[in-house]
Amino acid sequence: MRILFLSSIIFLYASLLFGDHASLAQTRQKKALFVIVDGISSDVVEKIKTPNLDAIAAVGGYTRAHVGGGKGTYSQTPTISAVGYNSLLTGTWVNKHNVWGNGIKDPNYHYWTIFRFLREQYPHKQSAVFSTWLDNRTKLIGEGLPQTNYLRIQYPFDGFELDTVNFPHDKEKHYIRTIDEKVTNEAAAYIQTEAPDLSWVYLEFTDDMGHRYGDSEQFHEAIRLMDDQMGRLWKAIQFREKNFAEDWLLIITTDHGRDATTGKGHGGQSDRERSTWMVTNAKNRNAHFTSIPDVSTPGIVDIMPTLARHLNIALPKEQAFEIDGVPLIGPLSAQQLSATKNGNHIDLTWKSVAKAGKVKIWLAPTNQFKEGGQDRYLLMAEVPLSDEKARLDVSKVPSKFYKIVVEGQHNALNTWVVE
């Protein structure tokens, strides 16, 4: 994957070229597709030739990203597949969504997935899931469960890994490759003809090759196959945008990296296991999308609020205050919130993105949201965004736990203080 940077001249040219059509773009119907290709660390995808990912990044962009939550903090999250999927779906780390492993024992459905937000706000809109793992729909999304208000996916295409007649299981996992191909081809065909409003494609084969062979030609060949599959999906989106009044957002990412020793394992907090990447066709990427080594990188939790923003999903404030991610497109107020408690004071810092404005700082000493309740947030301060810091006196709100939200005009940031 060769990282592509558009020059300012090309950006200016594109702005002039499309500026006259701004009103037309606003009327185009919003559609979104996100793809998880399993278990590919950023260092590997960057050294393998991936012409289709390159083509998508040339339209939008490529960035390094991360999974694993806040390393060594309350939000540290296992770099395991289902855990990463749910972090994307809900925009939260494991301390909230409660999926700690691939067994998916007890998801906390109070933290809604992007599919539920879409259904609750736009009941008429269509969703689709194309997946090589049935549990993505039945357990993570929670289709048909009372806990998700009996959410339905209009077009499910999954569960083939359970069909041992048509897909006999072999030790080399070639049957997963066959299923990935079937899932990809159906997704491309269905998107081109039916264009659901929100679609998820999940492909597994790359992770299987990583587990079996580690850093190897077999693993690299699986990545090249994945790139070809992304090309089919991209062609379907290009067809829709060319022939219909549709505005598509495509985001492709992975759920975890690989261990540094052999490349066969994952689950821990090493840099390579945490290191992932994103490719998108989005032109309106903001400062949070850019990967800055040793400073900040986007997280997998940022994809859900990005999808919501593109699809014009208005997140209710009490739920927006819980989302750990930050939109990667459109305007931002701030990013990189941190909090430290010293005695009866909590010191906050953040990085401002907007040039002007104020932020409201909210505090709650409870976590009723976790159980389906509501937390009573106290407005502690309102300060200029450009201050990039604040000190809260919590002597009158004694607790060993606090939820803190810094709310700006364009986005909100949240953090916990846990003693």
MARMAR-847079 format. One line per field, with one value per residue (C-alpha): residue in three letters; x, y, z; residue number from 0. Coordinates in steps of 0.5 Angstrom, whole numbers. Last residue first. Layout:
aa: [Ala_...]
xx: [X_...]
yy: [Y_...]
zz: [Z_...]
i: [NUM_...]
***
This chain:
aa: [Glu_Val_Val_Trp_Thr_Asn_Leu_Ala_Asn_His_Gln_Gly_Glu_Val_Val_Ile_Lys_Tyr_Phe_Lys_Ser_Pro_Val_Lys_Ser_Val_Asp_Leu_Arg_Ala_Lys_Glu_Asp_Ser_Leu_Pro_Val_Glu_Ala_Met_Leu_Leu_Tyr_Arg_Asp_Gln_Gly_Gly_Glu_Lys_Phe_Gln_Asn_Thr_Pro_Ala_Leu_Trp_Ile_Lys_Val_Lys_Gly_Ala_Lys_Ala_Val_Ser_Lys_Trp_Thr_Leu_Asp_Ile_His_Asn_Gly_Asn_Lys_Thr_Ala_Ser_Leu_Gln_Gln_Ala_Ser_Leu_Pro_Gly_Ile_Leu_Pro_Val_Gly_Asp_Ile_Glu_Phe_Ala_Gln_Glu_Lys_Pro_Leu_Ala_Ile_Asn_Leu_His_Arg_Ala_Leu_Thr_Pro_Met_Ile_Asp_Val_Ile_Gly_Pro_Thr_Ser_Val_Asp_Pro_Ile_Ser_Thr_Phe_His_Ala_Asn_Arg_Asn_Lys_Ala_Asn_Thr_Val_Met_Trp_Thr_Ser_Arg_Glu_Arg_Asp_Ser_Gln_Gly_Gly_His_Gly_Lys_Gly_Thr_Thr_Ala_Asp_Arg_Gly_His_Asp_Thr_Thr_Ile_Ile_Leu_Leu_Trp_Asp_Glu_Ala_Phe_Asn_Lys_Glu_Arg_Phe_Gln_Ile_Ala_Lys_Trp_Leu_Arg_Gly_Met_Gln_Asp_Asp_Met_Leu_Arg_Ile_Ala_Glu_His_Phe_Gln_Glu_Ser_Asp_Gly_Tyr_Arg_His_Gly_Met_Asp_Asp_Thr_Phe_Glu_Leu_Tyr_Val_Trp_Ser_Leu_Asp_Pro_Ala_Glu_Thr_Gln_Ile_Tyr_Ala_Ala_Ala_Glu_Asn_Thr_Val_Lys_Glu_Asp_Ile_Thr_Arg_Ile_Tyr_His_Lys_Glu_Lys_Asp_His_Pro_Phe_Asn_Val_Thr_Asp_Leu_Glu_Phe_Gly_Asp_Phe_Pro_Tyr_Gln_Ile_Arg_Leu_Tyr_Asn_Thr_Gln_Pro_Leu_Gly_Glu_Gly_Ile_Leu_Lys_Thr_Arg_Asn_Asp_Leu_Trp_Thr_Ser_Phe_Val_Ala_Ser_Gln_Lys_His_Pro_Tyr_Gln_Glu_Arg_Leu_Phe_Arg_Phe_Ile_Thr_Trp_Tyr_His_Tyr_Asn_Pro_Asp_Lys_Ile_Gly_Asn_Gly_Trp_Val_Asn_His_Lys_Asn_Val_Trp_Thr_Gly_Thr_Leu_Leu_Ser_Asn_Tyr_Gly_Val_Ala_Ser_Ile_Thr_Pro_Thr_Gln_Ser_Tyr_Thr_Gly_Lys_Gly_Gly_Gly_Val_His_Ala_Arg_Thr_Tyr_Gly_Gly_Val_Ala_Ala_Ile_Ala_Asp_Leu_Asn_Pro_Thr_Lys_Ile_Lys_Glu_Val_Val_Asp_Ser_Ser_Ile_Gly_Asp_Val_Ile_Val_Phe_Leu_Ala_Lys_Lys_Gln_Arg_Thr_Gln_Ala_Leu_Ser_Ala_His_Asp_Gly_Phe_Leu_Leu_Ser_Ala_Tyr_Leu_Phe_Ile_Ile_Ser_Ser_Leu_Phe_Leu_Ile_Arg_Met]
xx: [-20_-23_-23_-27_-27_-31_-30_-36_-37_-38_-40_-36_-38_-32_-35_-33_-35_-33_-31_-28_-34_-34_-38_-37_-30_-30_-26_-25_-19_-19_-14_-14_-15_-17_-24_-26_-29_-35_-35_-38_-45_-47_-49_-55_-54_-59_-61_-60_-55_-49_-52_-53_-45_-45_-41_-43_-39_-40_-35_-38_-33_-33_-31_-26_-20_-23_-18_-17_-13_-15_-13_-17_-14_-19_-19_-20_-14_-10_-15_-12_-16_-15_-18_-15_-20_-23_-28_-29_-32_-33_-30_-26_-32_-29_-30_-31_-39_-42_-44_-47_-52_-54_-54_-58_-54_-57_-56_-54_-52_-45_-45_-47_-42_-36_-39_-38_-31_-28_-28_-23_-18_-15_-8_-4_2_8_7_1_-4_-9_-16_-17_-15_-21_-23_-28_-26_-28_-26_-23_-18_-16_-10_-8_-3_-5_-2_4_5_4_-2_-4_-10_-6_-2_1_6_12_15_12_5_-1_-5_-13_-20_-18_-21_-24_-29_-33_-38_-43_-46_-52_-56_-56_-51_-44_-45_-48_-43_-37_-40_-40_-33_-31_-34_-30_-24_-24_-24_-18_-15_-17_-14_-7_-8_-9_-3_1_-1_1_8_9_9_5_3_-3_-6_-4_-7_-14_-13_-13_-19_-24_-28_-34_-38_-43_-48_-52_-57_-58_-56_-61_-57_-50_-50_-53_-48_-42_-44_-46_-39_-36_-40_-38_-31_-30_-34_-29_-23_-26_-27_-20_-18_-12_-15_-21_-28_-33_-37_-43_-44_-41_-46_-44_-39_-44_-48_-48_-52_-57_-62_-67_-63_-68_-68_-72_-72_-64_-65_-71_-67_-68_-62_-57_-52_-46_-50_-54_-51_-43_-45_-46_-39_-37_-41_-45_-50_-55_-59_-65_-68_-76_-74_-70_-68_-69_-67_-60_-59_-60_-55_-50_-49_-53_-49_-55_-54_-48_-46_-46_-42_-39_-35_-30_-27_-29_-35_-37_-40_-37_-31_-29_-28_-34_-36_-42_-40_-33_-32_-36_-32_-26_-28_-30_-23_-19_-14_-16_-19_-15_-21_-19_-12_-6_-6_-13_-17_-14_-15_-11_-10_-5_-8_-10_-14_-20_-20_-13_-14_-19_-14_-9_-14_-15_-7_-5_2_4_9_4_-1_4_6_-1_-3_-8_-12_-19_-22_-27_-31_-36_-41_-45_-50_-53_-58_-55_-59_-53_-49_-53_-53_-45_-45_-41_-36_-34_-29_-26_-25_-22_-17_-16_-14_-10_-6_-5_-2_-6_-2_-2_1_3_0]
yy: [11_12_18_17_21_24_28_32_34_40_46_43_39_37_31_28_21_21_15_15_20_27_32_38_37_36_43_42_45_47_46_47_55_55_52_58_56_54_50_45_43_37_31_27_20_16_9_3_-1_2_9_9_11_16_22_26_32_37_42_46_48_55_58_60_57_50_44_45_40_37_38_37_37_34_37_35_31_31_28_27_28_27_29_28_32_39_43_39_40_34_28_23_23_22_16_14_15_16_23_22_17_22_28_24_22_26_21_25_19_22_24_17_14_18_17_9_10_13_7_4_9_15_16_21_24_18_18_23_20_24_23_27_34_33_28_32_28_21_15_11_7_6_2_-2_-2_-5_-12_-8_-4_-9_-9_-17_-20_-23_-29_-31_-25_-29_-25_-18_-20_-18_-13_-12_-11_-8_-2_0_6_7_13_14_20_18_21_15_13_15_14_7_5_8_4_-3_-1_0_-7_-11_-7_-9_-16_-15_-12_-18_-23_-19_-20_-27_-27_-24_-29_-35_-31_-31_-27_-32_-38_-41_-35_-30_-35_-35_-27_-26_-31_-27_-22_-18_-13_-8_-4_2_5_-1_0_-5_-7_-5_-6_-13_-15_-12_-15_-22_-22_-21_-26_-31_-30_-30_-36_-39_-37_-39_-46_-46_-46_-50_-56_-57_-55_-58_-51_-54_-59_-56_-50_-47_-43_-40_-36_-30_-26_-21_-16_-12_-13_-13_-10_-13_-7_-9_-12_-16_-19_-20_-18_-17_-13_-17_-23_-25_-20_-21_-28_-31_-30_-30_-23_-19_-15_-10_-4_-1_6_6_6_12_15_8_4_8_8_1_0_4_0_2_2_0_-7_-9_-15_-21_-28_-25_-32_-28_-24_-19_-16_-11_-5_0_-2_-5_1_5_7_2_-2_0_-3_-9_-11_-10_-14_-19_-20_-19_-14_-14_-7_-2_3_4_5_1_2_7_3_-3_-1_3_7_9_13_13_18_20_19_17_12_9_7_5_0_-2_-3_-6_-8_-11_-6_-2_-7_-11_-5_-3_-10_-14_-19_-19_-15_-10_-7_-1_1_8_11_19_21_27_33_36_35_38_45_44_43_50_48_41_44_49_45_40_45_47_40_38_44_43_36_30_25_18_12_6_0]
zz: [82_75_72_65_58_53_47_44_37_32_37_43_49_53_57_64_67_74_79_86_88_92_88_93_92_85_83_75_72_65_59_51_52_45_46_50_57_60_66_71_68_72_68_71_68_65_66_61_66_63_62_70_70_76_78_72_69_64_61_55_50_47_40_35_31_30_32_39_43_50_57_63_70_76_82_89_90_83_78_71_65_57_51_44_40_39_35_29_22_17_16_21_26_33_37_44_44_51_50_44_47_52_47_42_35_29_23_17_13_13_20_23_18_21_28_27_24_30_34_30_32_29_30_35_37_36_29_26_22_19_20_26_22_17_11_6_0_3_-1_5_7_14_18_24_29_36_35_32_38_43_47_46_42_36_34_27_25_28_33_32_34_29_27_29_26_19_15_9_9_3_3_-3_-5_-10_-15_-20_-26_-24_-17_-17_-22_-18_-12_-16_-18_-11_-9_-14_-13_-6_-8_-12_-6_-1_-6_-6_2_1_-3_3_8_4_2_10_16_20_16_20_24_18_13_17_19_11_10_14_10_13_9_12_8_10_5_1_-6_-10_-17_-16_-8_-9_-15_-11_-4_-8_-11_-4_0_-5_-5_2_2_-2_2_8_4_3_10_10_14_10_12_6_4_0_5_11_11_18_15_10_15_12_7_11_7_11_17_23_30_35_40_41_47_45_40_33_30_36_32_35_36_30_25_27_29_22_20_13_12_8_12_9_11_8_10_12_19_19_26_30_24_23_30_31_25_27_34_40_47_51_48_53_49_54_52_45_45_40_46_51_48_54_50_55_58_51_47_44_37_37_31_30_38_36_30_35_40_35_32_38_40_47_50_54_56_64_62_61_53_52_47_43_36_32_25_20_14_7_3_-1_-9_-9_-3_-7_-13_-8_-5_-12_-13_-7_-8_-1_3_6_8_12_16_18_21_17_22_18_13_15_10_11_6_6_2_2_-3_-7_-6_-2_-8_-13_-9_-9_-16_-18_-13_-16_-21_-17_-11_-15_-18_-11_-8_-14_-13_-6_-7_-6_-2_-3_2_-2_0]
i: [418_417_416_415_414_413_412_411_410_409_408_407_406_405_404_403_402_401_400_399_398_397_396_395_394_393_392_391_390_389_388_387_386_385_384_383_382_381_380_379_378_377_376_375_374_373_372_371_370_369_368_367_366_365_364_363_362_361_360_359_358_357_356_355_354_353_352_351_350_349_348_347_346_345_344_343_342_341_340_339_338_337_336_335_334_333_332_331_330_329_328_327_326_325_324_323_322_321_320_319_318_317_316_315_314_313_312_311_310_309_308_307_306_305_304_303_302_301_300_299_298_297_296_295_294_293_292_291_290_289_288_287_286_285_284_283_282_281_280_279_278_277_276_275_274_273_272_271_270_269_268_267_266_265_264_263_262_261_260_259_258_257_256_255_254_253_252_251_250_249_248_247_246_245_244_243_242_241_240_239_238_237_236_235_234_233_232_231_230_229_228_227_226_225_224_223_222_221_220_219_218_217_216_215_214_213_212_211_210_209_208_207_206_205_204_203_202_201_200_199_198_197_196_195_194_193_192_191_190_189_188_187_186_185_184_183_182_181_180_179_178_177_176_175_174_173_172_171_170_169_168_167_166_165_164_163_162_161_160_159_158_157_156_155_154_153_152_151_150_149_148_147_146_145_144_143_142_141_140_139_138_137_136_135_134_133_132_131_130_129_128_127_126_125_124_123_122_121_120_119_118_117_116_115_114_113_112_111_110_109_108_107_106_105_104_103_102_101_100_99_98_97_96_95_94_93_92_91_90_89_88_87_86_85_84_83_82_81_80_79_78_77_76_75_74_73_72_71_70_69_68_67_66_65_64_63_62_61_60_59_58_57_56_55_54_53_52_51_50_49_48_47_46_45_44_43_42_41_40_39_38_37_36_35_34_33_32_31_30_29_28_27_26_25_24_23_22_21_20_19_18_17_16_15_14_13_12_11_10_9_8_7_6_5_4_3_2_1_0]
***
